[in-house]
Amino acid sequence: MTKKGDNMRVKVILVCEECLSRNYTTTKNPTKATERIELKKFCPTCNKYTIHKETK
């Protein structure tokens, strides 16, 4: 059984700002978060913590 708002979430891909590798996927609610997501996560290609942004 799913909750009422769970089916509205969309899957997004996060891209590293420095090396442009696509490392992570996550979900977001497009009705509440209308802007693109920016998270500071570890990039295994760069081997350091960088900002990851949501792709189009």
Phi and psi in degrees as GROMACS dihedral restraints (atoms count N, CA, C in turn):
[ dihedral_restraints ]
;  ai    aj    ak    al  type     phi  dphi    fc
    3     4     5     6     1  -105.9    20    10
    4     5     6     7     1   157.5    20    10
    6     7     8     9     1   -76.1    20    10
    7     8     9    10     1   167.4    20    10
    9    10    11    12     1   -63.0    20    10
   10    11    12    13     1   -40.8    20    10
   12    13    14    15     1   -94.0    20    10
   13    14    15    16     1     0.5    20    10
   15    16    17    18     1   -68.3    20    10
   16    17    18    19     1   -30.9    20    10
   18    19    20    21     1   -77.9    20    10
   19    20    21    22     1    -5.3    20    10
   21    22    23    24     1   -88.5    20    10
   22    23    24    25     1    -9.2    20    10
   24    25    26    27     1   -75.7    20    10
   25    26    27    28     1   141.5    20    10
   27    28    29    30     1  -116.4    20    10
   28    29    30    31     1   149.2    20    10
   30    31    32    33     1   -84.5    20    10
   31    32    33    34     1   133.0    20    10
   33    34    35    36     1  -126.5    20    10
   34    35    36    37     1   152.8    20    10
   36    37    38    39     1  -108.2    20    10
   37    38    39    40     1   136.5    20    10
   39    40    41    42     1  -103.8    20    10
   40    41    42    43     1   135.5    20    10
   42    43    44    45     1  -118.7    20    10
   43    44    45    46     1   137.5    20    10
   45    46    47    48     1   -68.1    20    10
   46    47    48    49     1   137.5    20    10
   48    49    50    51     1   -69.9    20    10
   49    50    51    52     1   -33.3    20    10
   51    52    53    54     1   -86.8    20    10
   52    53    54    55     1   -50.7    20    10
   54    55    56    57     1  -103.8    20    10
   55    56    57    58     1    -5.5    20    10
   57    58    59    60     1    61.8    20    10
   58    59    60    61     1    25.4    20    10
   60    61    62    63     1   -87.1    20    10
   61    62    63    64     1   144.7    20    10
   63    64    65    66     1   -92.5    20    10
   64    65    66    67     1   102.3    20    10
   66    67    68    69     1  -103.0    20    10
   67    68    69    70     1   -35.5    20    10
   69    70    71    72     1  -128.9    20    10
   70    71    72    73     1   152.9    20    10
   72    73    74    75     1  -125.3    20    10
   73    74    75    76     1   148.3    20    10
   75    76    77    78     1  -152.4    20    10
   76    77    78    79     1   177.1    20    10
   78    79    80    81     1  -120.5    20    10
   79    80    81    82     1   155.4    20    10
   81    82    83    84     1  -146.4    20    10
   82    83    84    85     1   158.0    20    10
   84    85    86    87     1   -94.2    20    10
   85    86    87    88     1   111.0    20    10
   87    88    89    90     1   -70.2    20    10
   88    89    90    91     1   -18.3    20    10
   90    91    92    93     1   -77.4    20    10
   91    92    93    94     1   -31.8    20    10
   93    94    95    96     1   -93.7    20    10
   94    95    96    97     1   -39.2    20    10
   96    97    98    99     1  -108.1    20    10
   97    98    99   100     1    90.6    20    10
   99   100   101   102     1   -83.5    20    10
  100   101   102   103     1   -23.5    20    10
  102   103   104   105     1   -88.1    20    10
  103   104   105   106     1   168.7    20    10
  105   106   107   108     1   -75.1    20    10
  106   107   108   109     1   147.5    20    10
  108   109   110   111     1   -81.6    20    10
  109   110   111   112     1   139.2    20    10
  111   112   113   114     1  -129.0    20    10
  112   113   114   115     1   120.3    20    10
  114   115   116   117     1  -128.7    20    10
  115   116   117   118     1   146.4    20    10
  117   118   119   120     1   -94.1    20    10
  118   119   120   121     1   111.2    20    10
  120   121   122   123     1  -133.6    20    10
  121   122   123   124     1   167.1    20    10
  123   124   125   126     1   -81.3    20    10
  124   125   126   127     1   129.6    20    10
  126   127   128   129     1  -103.2    20    10
  127   128   129   130     1   116.5    20    10
  129   130   131   132     1   -69.3    20    10
  130   131   132   133     1   -23.2    20    10
  132   133   134   135     1   -74.0    20    10
  133   134   135   136     1   -45.7    20    10
  135   136   137   138     1   -79.6    20    10
  136   137   138   139     1   -21.9    20    10
  138   139   140   141     1    63.7    20    10
  139   140   141   142     1    38.5    20    10
  141   142   143   144     1  -159.6    20    10
  142   143   144   145     1   171.1    20    10
  144   145   146   147     1   -82.9    20    10
  145   146   147   148     1   124.2    20    10
  147   148   149   150     1  -134.9    20    10
  148   149   150   151     1   169.3    20    10
  150   151   152   153     1   -80.3    20    10
  151   152   153   154     1   132.1    20    10
  153   154   155   156     1  -113.6    20    10
  154   155   156   157     1   130.4    20    10
  156   157   158   159     1  -114.2    20    10
  157   158   159   160     1   155.7    20    10
  159   160   161   162     1   -72.5    20    10
  160   161   162   163     1   138.4    20    10
  162   163   164   165     1   -86.8    20    10
  163   164   165   166     1   170.4    20    10
